[in-house]
């Protein structure tokens, strides 16, 4: 074997070590159902914890739980349903808290925080693409791409929280906001089918919209009649949506219907 062949074998081995199986689930109907459920559960859980513990302890607890869930997610070498969705739930809870801290704690209006989070999300996308030349979720197979992925997810949750609260406070109400976002989430799908949007752009557009959609529905169910809700309470809504999430995730963990093809994407 020549020196050139030895070096080539070492380069290939290094590439295999640096890459992992794809770390995110396949996009199926179950993905979108659980995604919407986590957004709503994160919204009500955040508010529930803030009322029970106080804003500062709630944010601290949420931050620690998010950190622990991400450490676990980064530790596994392939997609594991319960680890992935635990991290998504904690991003949802903490992302809601981050948006609420800006508004309630620092007095930043939703009309300002919403475009700020849009800029933050655009910046993450720009850095991700400049570094990796792709934003595809079928290529989350290195630590760097995984880091960009979770930074994007966190930014989408913060943006969605601010956008949902903005529409709810300008006269649409929570039910009205839910209807608007339910219609809006169909637009990327229709545009993709019509050849207007590529799959990556359509996916991330819909992904952003799931946050205000789920949060608006959960708020409408939990908040009192005086605020335009059904008055079911933050605790019961959080618990019921958590049970639904656990059921779907358990099904996927057993069936593995959301495991992507093991072939590494570019």
C-alpha positions in Angstrom: 0.0 0.0 0.0 1.4 3.4 -1.0 1.7 6.4 1.3 -1.0 8.1 -0.7 -3.4 5.2 0.0 -2.6 5.3 3.7 -3.3 9.0 3.9 -6.6 8.6 2.0 -7.7 5.8 4.4 -6.9 8.0 7.4 -8.9 10.9 5.9 -11.9 8.6 5.3 -11.7 7.3 8.8 -11.5 10.8 10.2 -14.6 11.7 8.2 -16.5 8.7 9.6 -15.5 9.6 13.1 -16.6 13.2 12.7 -20.0 12.2 11.2 -22.9 10.6 13.0 -26.2 9.2 11.9 -28.8 11.9 11.3 -29.8 13.4 14.7 -33.3 14.6 13.8 -36.5 12.7 12.9 -38.0 12.2 9.5 -40.8 14.8 8.8 -44.0 12.8 8.9 -47.5 13.7 10.1 -46.4 12.6 13.6 -43.6 15.1 13.5 -46.0 18.0 12.9 -48.5 16.8 15.5 -45.9 16.5 18.2 -44.3 19.8 17.2 -47.6 21.7 17.6 -48.3 19.9 20.9 -44.8 20.8 22.3 -45.4 24.5 21.4 -48.7 24.7 23.2 -47.4 22.7 26.2 -44.3 25.0 26.4 -46.5 28.1 26.4 -48.8 27.0 29.2 -46.0 25.3 31.2 -43.9 28.4 31.1 -46.8 30.5 32.4 -47.7 28.0 35.0 -44.2 27.8 36.4 -43.9 31.6 36.3 -47.1 31.9 38.4 -46.1 29.1 40.9 -42.4 29.8 41.3 -42.0 33.4 40.2 -40.4 34.6 37.0 -36.8 34.5 38.1 -36.8 31.0 39.6 -38.8 29.7 36.7 -36.3 31.1 34.1 -33.4 29.6 36.1 -35.1 26.2 36.4 -36.1 26.3 32.7 -32.5 27.2 31.7 -31.0 24.4 33.7 -33.5 21.9 32.3 -32.8 23.0 28.8 -29.1 22.7 29.3 -29.4 19.2 30.7 -31.7 18.1 27.8 -29.3 19.5 25.2 -26.3 17.8 26.8 -28.2 14.5 26.6 -29.2 15.2 23.0 -25.6 16.0 21.9 -24.3 12.9 23.8 -26.3 10.4 21.7 -24.8 9.4 18.3 -28.1 9.1 16.4 -31.7 10.1 16.6 -33.4 8.9 19.8 -37.0 9.9 19.9 -37.4 10.5 23.7 -34.1 12.4 23.9 -34.9 14.6 20.9 -38.4 15.5 21.9 -37.4 16.1 25.5 -35.0 18.8 24.2 -37.7 20.2 22.0 -40.1 20.5 24.9 -37.4 22.3 27.0 -36.6 24.6 24.1 -40.3 25.4 23.9 -40.6 26.2 27.6 -37.4 28.3 27.8 -38.0 30.0 24.4 -41.4 31.1 25.7 -39.7 32.4 28.9 -37.1 34.3 26.9 -39.8 36.1 24.8 -41.8 36.8 28.0 -38.8 38.2 29.8 -38.2 40.7 27.1 -41.9 41.8 27.2 -42.8 41.5 30.8 -39.5 42.0 32.5 -37.8 44.5 30.3 -41.0 46.1 28.8 -40.1 45.5 25.2 -43.3 45.6 23.1 -44.1 42.5 21.0 -44.1 44.8 17.9 -40.3 45.3 18.6 -39.3 41.9 19.9 -41.0 40.1 17.0 -38.8 41.7 14.3 -35.8 41.4 16.6 -36.3 37.6 16.8 -36.8 37.6 13.0 -33.4 39.2 12.6 -31.8 36.8 15.1 -33.3 33.8 13.2 -32.1 35.2 9.8 -28.6 35.6 11.3 -28.5 32.0 12.5 -29.7 30.8 9.0 -27.0 33.0 7.3 -24.2 31.7 9.5 -25.4 28.1 9.1 -25.5 28.3 5.3 -22.2 30.2 5.1 -20.6 27.4 7.1 -22.3 24.3 5.7 -23.8 25.4 2.4 -27.0 23.6 3.4 -29.9 24.1 5.8 -31.4 20.6 5.2 -32.5 18.6 8.2 -31.4 15.5 6.3 -27.8 16.5 6.9 -27.6 17.0 10.7 -24.7 14.5 11.1 -21.9 16.6 12.5 -21.6 18.5 15.8 -21.4 21.8 14.1 -24.5 21.2 12.0 -26.3 20.0 15.1 -25.3 23.2 17.0 -26.7 25.4 14.2 -29.8 23.3 14.1 -30.6 23.8 17.8 -29.7 27.5 17.7 -32.3 27.7 14.9 -34.9 25.8 16.8 -34.4 28.1 19.8 -34.7 31.2 17.7 -37.9 29.9 16.0 -39.6 29.3 19.4 -38.7 32.8 20.6 -39.9 34.3 17.4 -43.1 32.3 17.3 -43.9 33.2 20.9 -43.6 36.9 20.3 -45.5 36.7 17.0 -48.4 34.8 18.5 -48.7 37.2 21.5 -48.5 40.1 19.1 -51.5 38.9 17.0 -53.4 38.1 20.1 -53.0 41.6 21.5 -53.9 43.5 18.4 -57.5 42.4 18.4 -57.5 38.9 16.9 -57.6 37.1 20.3 -56.3 33.6 20.9 -58.9 31.8 18.9 -58.6 34.2 16.0 -54.9 34.0 16.1 -55.1 30.2 16.0 -57.3 30.3 12.9 -54.9 32.8 11.2 -51.9 30.6 11.9 -53.7 27.4 10.9 -54.3 29.0 7.5 -50.8 30.4 7.3 -49.1 27.0 8.0 -50.8 25.6 4.8 -49.2 28.3 2.6 -45.7 26.8 2.6 -47.1 23.3 1.8 -49.2 24.6 -1.1 -46.3 26.7 -2.3 -44.0 23.7 -2.2 -46.5 21.5 -4.1 -46.8 24.3 -6.7 -43.1 24.4 -7.2 -42.8 27.9 -5.7 -40.8 27.0 -2.6 -38.1 24.4 -2.3 -38.4 21.7 0.4 -35.9 23.4 2.8 -37.5 26.8 2.6 -41.0 25.3 2.9 -40.0 23.2 5.9 -38.5 26.0 7.9 -41.4 28.4 7.1 -43.9 25.9 8.4 -41.7 25.1 11.4 -41.7 28.8 12.5 -45.5 28.9 12.2 -46.1 25.9 14.4 -45.0 27.9 17.4 -47.6 30.6 17.4 -50.2 28.1 16.2 -49.8 25.7 19.1 -49.3 28.5 21.6 -52.5 30.3 20.4 -54.6 27.1 20.8 -53.2 26.3 24.2 -53.7 29.8 25.5 -57.3 29.8 24.2 -57.9 26.5 26.0 -56.2 27.6 29.3 -56.9 31.3 29.8 -60.0 32.6 31.5 -63.2 33.8 29.7 -62.2 37.4 30.6 -59.2 37.0 28.3 -61.0 35.3 25.5 -60.2 31.7 26.6 -62.1 28.6 27.6 -60.9 28.8 31.2 -59.6 25.3 31.5 -56.5 26.4 33.5 -52.8 26.4 32.8 -52.1 23.3 34.9 -54.8 21.0 33.3 -53.9 22.1 29.8 -50.2 21.6 30.4 -50.8 18.1 31.9 -53.2 17.0 29.1 -50.8 18.1 26.3 -47.9 16.5 28.1 -49.7 13.2 28.2 -50.5 13.5 24.5 -46.8 14.2 23.7 -45.7 11.2 25.8 -48.2 8.9 23.9 -47.0 10.0 20.4 -43.3 9.8 21.4 -43.7 6.4 22.9 -45.3 5.2 19.7 -42.5 6.5 17.6 -39.8 5.1 19.9 -41.4 1.7 19.5 -42.3 1.8 15.8 -39.3 3.9 14.6 -41.5 5.3 11.9 -39.7 8.6 12.1 -36.1 7.3 11.8 -34.4 8.8 8.7 -32.5 6.8 6.2 -29.1 6.1 7.5 -27.4 7.3 4.3 -25.5 10.5 5.2 -26.7 13.6 3.3 -24.5 16.2 1.9 
